[in-house]
């Protein structure tokens, strides 16, 4: 882990590089931005979000999509909770399409695609899967299987044909691509860099991703994310009321 302490407001206050299907969790407070940078083409970041103070409130896939009339996420859209509030906003994005519907790999799917390689025989080079990676991190915060919800897959693109069949689009992200999430509430962030469950690559090759946290300004009235959809304006108001009542 790399911890950066810097008084420059434009500098990262925390940084870490995630390698070999890396996993990470931490609380990122309101007024901070998480920047994820793909260090290799074809990166994938599975992401879950929870209210840091009341984790029964968490990222909600249906509300996020139907409220913004979208199938995928990009700037300037927002990530909604199941309480009608905004957990985070996508404030910068060089990718333009992030998968919302395909979920996470599990042990069976990884073994079927890549073969068996366990910790006992391969140590840190064993084959991880996204579901177990999420559970490892959730356990650190007193959460578990019942708290798993549909996750995001940042950097990955999946499209649907007229019959509803989903297909993975290779080459959606390049080395150096970024996505930035500004947090509107104190949020427990849980993520891993396991390959997307529909990635057609037959070799086990999770890509490296750089994680950085920066200070950010609280959004103003004409903020692009806030104004991108009417439902976002209502969700921001709900968030601000929630924060105001909890602030000493």
N, C-alpha and C positions, 0 to 999 in steps of 0.2 A: 504494500500500500504506500502511496505517495501522498503526503499531507503537505499542502502549500499554505504558508501563512504570509500574506502580502497586504500591505496597506493601500496599494494601488487599486481603486475601485473597479478598474477594467481588467484586473488580473484574476485568474482562477484562485479560489480559496481552497479548492480540493481537486485533486486529479488522480486518476488511476487508469492503467491500461489493462483491459480484460483479455486474457489469452486462453486458448484451448477450452472452448465452451465455458468461459468464465461466468461466475454468478456473483451478484452483489445485491445488498439492500441497505437502506439508510433513510433517515428522515430528512427531507429537504423542506425548509420553512418557506412560508409566504415571503415573496420579495427576493427569491433566488431563481436562477435559471440553470437547468441541466443541459449541457451540450454533449451530444453523442457524435463522435466522428468515426466513420468507417475507415479503418486503416488498410483494408483490403477490399477489392471489389466483391460483391455478393454477400455482404454482411447481413446479419439478421439479429435483432434485439427483441426478445420476448419481454413484455412489460406488463406489470400489474401495479395498480395504485390504490392506496387506502388512506382514509382520514387518519392522521397520526394520533389524534386524541381519542377518536371513537372509530376503531377499525371495522365495525360492522357497516359503516358507510364506505363504499368503495366504487371504483370505476364501473360504469354500467354501459355495456355495449349497446343494447337496444335504445336507451335514451340518448346516447351520444349520436347514433346514426339517424334516428327518426326526427330528433329535434333540429338537426342541421340539414336534413334531406340529402344524406350522403351514403356512400357504400364504403368509402375509404377515407383516410385522414391525410391532411396536408395543411400547410399554412394557408389561411389564418383560422383554422378550425380549433375547437376546444374539446377537452375530455371531461365529460359530465359524470357526476356521481349519481347514485340511486336516490339521493335526497334533493335532486334538482339544483345542485350547485356545481361550480366549475372547480375541478381539482387542478387542472393545468391547461395552458394554452400553447399552441404551436406558433412560436414567434419567428422562427427562421427555419428554412427547409430547402435544401438543394436537391432533394429526391423527387418530391411531388406526388408520391403515392405510397401509403403505408397500409398494410393489410390489417383488417379488423375482424375477419370472420373465420380464419382457419385454425385458430387455437395452437396447441403445443404438441410436440412429439412426446411419446412415452417410451418405456423400456422395450415393449414389444415391437413398435414400429422402427426404432433405431436398430435393434438386433436384426430385424428382417431386412433392412436396407443395407446396413454396413457390416453386419456380423457381430459376434460376441467378443467383447474385450472388457473384462471386469477389473476392479481395483486390485484384487488379490494377485492378479497376474501382471497387470500393466501399471500399477500405482497411478500416478497422476496423468498418465496417458490413456486411461480407460475411457470408454465411450459414455458420455453423459447424455441424458435426455432432458428436455425442457420441463416436463412435469415434475420429475424428481428434484430438479434444480430449484424450481419454485418452492417446493415443499421444504427443502433444506433451509432456504432463507426465511420462509414464513415461520418455521419452528423457532427461530431466534427471537421472534417477537410475540410468542405465545399464540400463534395462529397455526392452522393446519389444513387438512384436506377439505373440511367443510367451508373453508374460506377461499378455495380456488374458484375463480370466475373466468369467463372468456377473456383471454389476454389480447393485447396488441402485438403485432409483429412489425416493428419499425424497420425501415429500409427495404422491405419485401413487397412485391406487387403480385396480386392474384386477380384475375379477371373471370367473369362469368359469361358463358355463351347464351344463346336464346333459350336453350333447354335448362339453364341453371347449372350446367357443369362448370366446375372451377378449374382453372389452369394457372400454373405458376409462370411468371414472366421472368426469364433469366436476364441478367444484365441491368436490372432496375437501379442498382446502386453501384457507384464507382468508388475507388479509393479516394479519400478526401471529402466525400459527401458528409453533410452534417444535418442534424435535426436538433432544434432547441425547444425545450419545454420550460415555460415560465410557470412557477407554481403560485396559485392564487389562494391556497390553503396550506397549512402544515401537512405534509403528505409523506406517508411511508411508501417508498419506491422499491419495488422488487423486480430484478431483471436478470436475464442470462443471455448468452450469445450462442446458444445452440442453433443449429441449422433449422431453417423453416421446414415444417413437416411435409410440404409438397416440393421441396427443392429436389430437382431431378439428378443432382450430382450424386453419383454412386460411391464417391469416396467421402470418408468422414473428415470434414475439413471446416470446422467452425472458424470464422474470420475474426481477426483482432479488432477491437473497438476501444477507442479512447473515451473516457468519462471525465467530464470537468464540470464544476459547479462555480457559478459566478453570482455576484450581487446583481439585482435587477430593480428597476423602478416599478412601483405599483402602477397598474394601468390607469390611464386617464379616460375621460368620457368618450373621446373619439378613437380609442384604441382599435386597431384593425380587427383583432380577434373578437373583441366585444361587439363590434358592429357588423360582423360577417353574417349573422343570422339573428332574427328577432328573439329566438329562444335563448341565444347566448346573452343578450342584454338582460333578460329575466333571470337567468342563472347567475350572472355576475351580481345582480342586486341581492339575490338570495345569499350568495357567498359573503358579500360585504356586510349584510345584516348579521350573519352568523359570526363573522370575525369581530364585529363591533361589540356584540354582546359578550364575547369571551375575552376581550382585551381588558386588562386591568385599568 
